[in-house]
Amino acid sequence: MIYIDVRTPEEFASGHYPNAINHPVELIMQGILPELAKDTEINLYCRSGARAGIAQQMMQQAGFTNVTNKGGLSDLT
């Protein structure tokens, strides 16, 4: 299971979920996707869940099959 923070690098640097990786939603929107197997269990989050929702839709359209929007960072703690 992987946690991906889709916020900006600056937001990520100010605090993030333990062991999360940062892959901003802007990159996903440009078609630059994380280099992961399509069936990897991926949990996305941002500040409120909105950007994570956009990222989830785009990743599912790209063939990722196990992507969940976990909402905002505060929802994880």
LINHU-V452987 format. One record per pair of residues at least 24 apart in sequence whose C-alpha atoms are under 10 Angstrom apart, sorted by the first residue. I is the first residue (numbers start at 1). J is the second residue. Records with the same first field share a line. If there is no record, write none. Layout:
BEGIN
I: J / J
END
This chain:
BEGIN
1: 40 / 41 / 42 / 43 / 66
2: 36 / 40 / 41 / 42 / 43 / 44 / 67
3: 41 / 42 / 43 / 44 / 45 / 67 / 68 / 70
4: 34 / 42 / 43 / 44 / 45 / 46 / 52 / 55 / 69 / 70
5: 43 / 44 / 45 / 46 / 47 / 51 / 52 / 72 / 73
6: 44 / 45 / 46 / 47 / 49 / 51 / 52 / 53 / 54 / 55
7: 44 / 45 / 46 / 47 / 51 / 52 / 73
8: 46
11: 46 / 47
12: 46 / 47
15: 73
16: 45 / 46 / 73 / 74 / 76
17: 45 / 73 / 74 / 76 / 77
20: 44 / 45
22: 46
23: 55
24: 51 / 52 / 55
25: 51 / 52 / 53 / 54 / 55 / 56 / 58
26: 51 / 54 / 55
27: 55
28: 54 / 55 / 56 / 58 / 59 / 62
29: 54 / 55 / 58 / 59
30: 58
31: 58 / 59 / 62
32: 59
33: 58 / 59 / 62 / 64
34: 59
36: 64
37: 63 / 64 / 65
38: 62 / 63 / 64 / 65 / 66 / 67
39: 63 / 64 / 65 / 66 / 67
40: 64 / 65 / 66 / 67
41: 65 / 66 / 67 / 68
42: 66 / 67 / 68 / 69 / 70
43: 67 / 68 / 69 / 70 / 71
44: 68 / 69 / 70 / 71 / 72 / 73
45: 69 / 70 / 71 / 72 / 73 / 74 / 75 / 76
46: 70 / 71 / 72 / 73 / 74 / 75
47: 71 / 72 / 73 / 74 / 75
48: 72 / 73 / 74 / 75
49: 73 / 75
END
